[in-house]
Amino acid sequence: MDFRFTEEQEMTREMVRDFAQNEVKPAAIELDRKTNPEDCIPWDLIKKASKLGLRTAAIPEEWGGEGADYVTLALILEELGAADHGFASIIRGCYTESPRLVHELTPEQRDEFLPKFLKDDTYLIALARTEPDAGTDSHFLYDEPGASIQTYAERQGDEYVINGTKHFISSGGVAKLYFLYARTDKKGPISTSLSLFLVPSDTPGFTIGRFHNKFGRRLLPNAELVFQNARIPARYLVGKEGEAWGSEGEGGGGPQKDWTKGPGAPPPFGLLGAAVNLGTVRACYEEALKYCRERVQGGKPVIEQQHVAIDLARMKVQIEAARSLLYRAAWSWQSKYDYDPKMGMLFKAYVDEIGVQIASKAIGLFGGMGTGDDDFPISKYLRDVYTFLHGFSTTEVAYLIGAPTA
């Protein structure tokens, strides 16, 4: 077995690492400290990422993108995550949603929206699913009639009229296109009542409520979306009415589609989202390792204290085990060989757990210096990885989706 990255992948990693460490990380530290969440949005970094081809990397070359393979996408996100979890998550949203413009839309829909995404260096795409009363229920199948998602789209002639509220939507309030999940049957079970729509940000009747003021991943805007008789053309329906449940591939709940059998829309969310998280966890470990080599107590660097060395060793093996699983699973999906469609969400849950453990332990190794962000921004890592526990799904729901069955 050959575990080496290709020469092209190594060059991509170096380019992304240079951008991440020299531009993203310093800017993120300053943006993270702003009190208004709308002031944390990294517009300059988004433009620079576009110039480097990172925003459009998941679009095939024949359609105008960079055509990065799945392993390369994971590699990019790990490096961006090592600089800032929130900014990397914005780019991750482009990787999980932009392929849908190519693979899921009709030719007419694709011709309308793909050129806009490619040409506009601040064009972001968001997935709008979670609601105030449909969090876990929107991901793990609770199929009682009328339960789960309540946003409703009613067909009226050549339009759909949408009413409802979404919240905690990643890139909400800044995205220019939303993949909206809404009911087209108010009373039926969600497995046969959910439909998918394209909703541009300038749709009449669609407004942004509040931006959620999170304590972590602050560069990633999360916002409330409000639909009050919002009208979209009927041609913005993606696929057929009532067939959107499970359309996100792994992680969508319900009947999972095996995207390895052909072009499918979203690459596995769990792997890409957790690649970002793993990058943040890795950076946290590297900061702790550097500090422990430099910090002297008792006449020697603290890394020479046995309990400190043991803590660092545990962190290292957890991270290396996670990286091996990430790239093996990414290669398996990309190669259509021996891929377990449940592994994405299982990996998300695993990195959730080790992330909080490692960040907590790292802060402890910094002692009192770990309790503030003024001298060493180590506590930011804990805030970021803890916030991701509720990103897309909770850790527990991720395990349930990936759990073996009888």
C-alpha positions in Angstrom: 0.0 0.0 0.0 1.2 3.5 -0.9 0.2 6.1 1.6 1.9 9.0 0.0 0.1 12.1 -1.4 0.7 12.7 -5.1 3.2 15.5 -6.1 0.2 17.7 -7.1 -1.4 17.1 -3.7 1.8 18.0 -1.9 2.1 21.2 -3.9 -1.6 22.1 -3.1 -1.0 21.4 0.6 2.0 23.7 0.7 0.1 26.5 -1.1 -2.8 26.2 1.2 -0.7 26.0 4.3 1.2 29.1 3.3 -2.1 31.0 2.8 -3.6 29.5 6.0 -0.7 30.3 8.3 0.4 33.7 6.9 -3.0 35.2 6.0 -5.9 33.3 7.5 -4.6 32.7 11.0 -3.6 36.3 11.9 -6.8 37.7 10.4 -8.9 35.2 12.2 -7.4 36.0 15.6 -8.5 39.7 15.1 -11.9 38.9 13.6 -12.7 36.4 16.4 -12.5 39.1 19.0 -15.1 41.3 17.4 -18.3 41.4 19.5 -20.8 41.8 16.6 -21.0 38.5 14.7 -21.6 40.3 11.4 -18.3 42.0 11.8 -16.6 38.6 12.0 -17.4 37.7 8.4 -14.0 37.3 6.6 -14.8 38.9 3.2 -11.2 39.6 2.3 -10.2 36.0 3.0 -13.1 34.7 0.9 -11.9 36.8 -2.0 -8.3 35.6 -1.6 -9.4 32.0 -1.4 -11.3 32.5 -4.6 -8.2 33.9 -6.3 -6.3 30.8 -5.3 -9.0 28.6 -6.7 -10.1 27.2 -3.3 -13.7 28.3 -3.3 -14.4 26.5 -6.6 -12.1 23.6 -6.1 -14.9 21.0 -6.0 -16.3 21.9 -9.4 -15.0 19.6 -12.2 -12.6 21.1 -14.6 -14.9 20.5 -17.6 -17.5 22.8 -15.8 -15.0 25.6 -15.0 -13.7 24.6 -11.6 -10.4 23.2 -10.4 -11.6 19.6 -10.4 -9.8 18.7 -7.1 -10.4 15.1 -6.1 -12.0 14.1 -2.8 -8.7 13.4 -1.0 -7.4 16.8 -2.1 -10.5 18.5 -0.8 -10.0 16.9 2.6 -6.4 17.9 2.6 -7.3 21.5 1.8 -9.8 21.7 4.6 -7.5 20.1 7.2 -4.9 22.9 6.4 -7.5 25.7 6.5 -8.9 24.2 9.7 -5.5 24.5 11.3 -5.7 28.2 10.8 -9.4 28.9 11.6 -12.3 26.5 12.0 -14.9 29.1 11.0 -13.3 30.2 7.8 -12.5 26.7 6.8 -16.2 25.8 7.4 -17.2 28.5 4.9 -15.1 26.8 2.2 -16.3 23.4 3.3 -19.8 24.6 2.5 -18.7 25.3 -1.0 -17.3 21.8 -1.3 -20.4 20.0 -0.1 -22.9 22.1 -1.9 -21.3 23.4 -5.2 -21.0 19.9 -6.8 -24.8 19.8 -6.6 -24.9 22.6 -9.2 -23.3 20.2 -11.6 -24.8 16.8 -10.7 -28.2 17.4 -9.3 -29.7 20.3 -11.2 -31.5 20.3 -14.6 -29.5 21.8 -17.5 -31.6 24.9 -17.2 -31.0 25.2 -13.5 -27.3 24.6 -13.9 -27.0 27.2 -16.7 -28.6 29.8 -14.4 -26.7 29.2 -11.2 -23.3 27.6 -12.0 -21.9 30.6 -14.0 -22.8 32.9 -11.1 -20.9 30.7 -8.6 -17.9 30.5 -10.8 -17.6 34.3 -11.7 -18.5 36.0 -8.4 -15.6 35.7 -5.9 -17.9 36.1 -2.9 -20.7 33.8 -4.1 -21.4 31.3 -1.3 -23.9 28.5 -1.1 -25.8 27.4 2.1 -27.8 24.4 3.0 -31.0 25.4 4.9 -32.5 22.5 6.9 -32.4 23.1 10.7 -35.4 24.8 12.3 -36.2 26.0 15.8 -38.4 22.9 16.4 -36.6 20.5 14.1 -32.9 20.0 15.0 -32.2 16.4 15.7 -35.5 15.5 14.1 -34.4 17.0 10.8 -31.4 14.6 10.6 -32.5 11.4 12.3 -35.7 9.9 11.0 -38.7 10.5 13.2 -41.3 9.7 10.7 -44.5 10.5 12.5 -47.1 12.3 10.3 -46.6 16.1 10.4 -43.4 15.9 12.6 -39.9 17.3 12.0 -39.4 20.2 9.4 -42.3 22.6 9.3 -41.3 25.1 6.6 -43.9 24.6 3.9 -43.8 25.3 0.2 -47.2 25.4 -1.5 -47.5 25.1 -5.3 -49.5 28.0 -6.7 -49.5 28.0 -10.5 -46.0 28.5 -11.8 -44.6 29.4 -8.4 -44.0 27.9 -4.9 -45.0 30.1 -1.9 -42.8 29.4 1.1 -43.5 30.1 4.7 -41.4 29.1 7.7 -38.2 29.8 9.7 -34.7 28.2 9.6 -32.0 28.9 12.1 -28.3 28.2 12.8 -27.8 28.1 9.0 -24.1 28.1 8.1 -23.3 30.9 5.8 -26.8 32.2 6.5 -27.2 35.9 5.7 -24.2 35.9 3.4 -24.9 33.1 0.9 -26.3 34.1 -2.4 -28.0 30.7 -3.0 -29.7 28.4 -0.6 -30.6 24.7 -0.9 -33.8 24.8 1.1 -35.5 21.8 2.5 -39.2 22.3 3.0 -42.4 20.3 3.2 -44.7 20.1 0.2 -47.2 18.0 2.3 -48.0 19.5 5.7 -49.5 16.3 7.3 -47.5 13.4 5.8 -44.4 11.7 7.3 -41.2 13.6 6.5 -39.7 10.7 4.5 -42.3 11.3 1.8 -43.1 15.0 2.4 -39.8 16.7 2.1 -38.7 18.6 -1.1 -35.6 20.5 -2.1 -35.6 24.0 -3.6 -33.2 26.6 -4.9 -33.7 29.9 -3.2 -31.6 32.9 -4.3 -30.9 35.5 -1.5 -32.9 38.2 -3.3 -36.1 36.2 -3.3 -39.2 38.4 -2.5 -40.5 37.5 1.0 -37.2 36.0 2.1 -35.4 37.9 4.8 -32.6 37.3 7.4 -33.6 37.4 11.0 -30.7 37.5 13.5 -27.1 36.4 13.2 -26.4 33.9 16.0 -23.7 35.2 18.3 -21.7 31.9 18.9 -18.8 31.7 21.2 -16.8 29.6 18.7 -16.3 29.3 15.0 -17.1 33.0 14.9 -15.8 33.6 11.3 -18.6 31.3 10.1 -21.8 33.2 10.1 -24.9 31.3 11.3 -28.2 33.1 10.8 -32.0 32.8 11.0 -33.8 32.7 7.7 -37.4 33.9 7.6 -39.8 33.1 4.8 -43.1 35.0 4.7 -44.9 34.2 1.5 -41.6 34.0 -0.3 -42.2 33.2 -4.0 -39.8 31.3 -6.2 -40.4 29.9 -9.7 -41.7 26.4 -9.8 -38.7 25.5 -11.9 -36.5 25.9 -8.8 -37.7 22.6 -7.4 -34.8 20.2 -7.4 -35.8 16.7 -8.4 -39.4 15.7 -7.5 -41.8 16.7 -4.7 -41.5 14.5 -1.7 -38.2 12.9 -2.6 -35.6 15.0 -0.8 -35.3 12.9 2.3 -31.8 11.4 2.3 -30.7 13.5 -0.7 -27.6 14.8 1.3 -26.0 11.4 1.0 -24.7 10.1 4.4 -25.8 12.3 7.2 -29.2 13.2 5.8 -31.1 10.5 7.7 -33.6 8.2 6.1 -32.6 6.1 3.1 -29.0 6.7 2.5 -27.9 7.1 -1.1 -24.6 5.4 -2.1 -23.0 8.2 -4.1 -20.0 6.0 -4.9 -22.0 4.2 -7.6 -22.1 7.2 -9.8 -22.1 11.0 -9.9 -24.0 12.2 -7.1 -24.3 15.4 -5.5 -22.8 16.1 -2.2 -19.6 14.4 -1.2 -19.9 12.9 2.3 -20.4 15.8 4.6 -19.1 14.0 7.7 -15.6 13.5 6.3 -15.2 17.0 5.0 -16.7 18.7 8.1 -14.5 16.6 10.4 -11.4 17.3 8.2 -11.8 20.9 9.2 -12.2 19.9 12.9 -9.2 17.7 12.7 -7.1 20.5 11.3 -8.1 22.6 14.3 -7.3 19.8 16.7 -3.9 19.2 15.1 -3.0 22.9 15.4 -4.0 22.9 19.0 -1.7 20.0 19.7 1.1 21.7 17.8 0.7 24.8 19.8 0.8 22.8 23.0 3.9 20.8 21.9 5.8 24.0 21.0 4.9 25.6 24.4 5.9 22.6 26.4 9.3 22.5 24.6 9.9 26.2 25.4 8.3 26.5 28.9 10.9 25.8 31.7 9.8 24.8 35.2 11.9 22.9 37.7 15.0 23.7 35.8 14.0 21.9 32.6 11.4 22.2 29.8 8.0 20.9 31.0 8.0 18.4 28.1 10.6 16.5 30.1 8.1 16.0 32.9 6.7 12.5 32.5 3.1 13.3 32.9 3.3 16.1 30.3 5.1 13.8 27.8 2.4 11.2 28.3 -0.4 13.7 27.7 1.3 14.8 24.5 1.9 11.2 23.4 -1.8 10.5 23.8 -2.8 13.5 21.7 -0.3 12.6 19.0 -1.6 9.0 18.6 -5.3 10.1 18.6 -4.6 12.7 15.9 -2.5 10.3 13.7 -5.2 7.6 14.0 -7.9 10.1 13.0 -5.8 11.3 10.0 -5.3 7.8 8.8 -9.0 7.1 9.0 -9.8 10.3 7.3 -7.6 9.8 4.2 -8.4 6.1 4.0 -12.1 6.8 4.0 -11.7 9.7 1.5 -9.6 7.5 -0.8 -12.2 4.7 -0.5 -15.1 7.0 -1.5 -13.1 8.6 -4.3 -11.9 5.1 -5.6 -15.4 3.6 -5.2 -13.7 0.8 -3.3 -14.8 -0.6 0.1 -16.4 2.6 1.2 -18.7 2.4 4.2 -21.4 5.1 3.7 -21.8 5.4 7.5 -18.1 6.2 8.1 -18.5 9.9 7.4 -20.8 10.5 10.4 -18.9 8.1 12.6 -15.7 10.0 11.8 -17.4 13.3 12.6 -18.4 11.9 16.0 -15.0 10.5 16.7 -13.2 13.8 15.9 -15.8 15.6 18.0 -14.8 13.5 21.0 -11.0 13.6 20.7 -11.2 17.3 19.8 -12.7 18.3 23.0 -10.4 16.0 25.0 -7.2 17.3 23.3 -8.2 21.0 23.4 -9.1 20.7 27.1 -5.8 18.9 27.9 -3.8 21.5 25.9 -5.3 24.4 27.9 -4.2 22.5 31.0 -0.7 22.2 29.7 -0.6 26.0 29.3 -1.5 26.5 32.9 -2.8 30.0 33.7 -1.7 31.2 30.3 -4.3 28.9 28.7 -7.2 30.7 30.3 -7.1 33.8 28.2 -6.5 34.8 24.5 -4.2 37.8 25.1 -0.8 36.0 25.1 -1.7 32.6 23.6 -4.9 32.1 21.7 -5.1 28.5 22.9 -8.6 28.8 24.4 -9.9 29.7 20.9 -9.3 26.1 19.8 -11.5 24.8 22.6 -14.3 27.3 21.7 -14.1 26.2 18.1 -14.1 22.5 18.5 -16.8 22.6 21.2 -19.1 24.6 18.9 -18.6 22.0 16.2 -20.2 19.4 18.5 -23.5 20.9 17.3 -22.4 21.4 13.7 -24.7 19.7 11.2 -25.7 17.1 13.9 -24.8 16.4 17.4 -22.1 13.9 18.3 -24.8 11.5 19.5 -26.9 11.7 16.4 -23.8 11.2 14.2 -23.2 8.0 16.1 -26.9 6.9 15.7 -26.8 7.5 12.0 -23.6 5.5 11.7 -24.5 2.8 14.2 -24.7 -0.9 13.1 -28.2 -2.3 12.8 -29.7 -5.7 13.6 
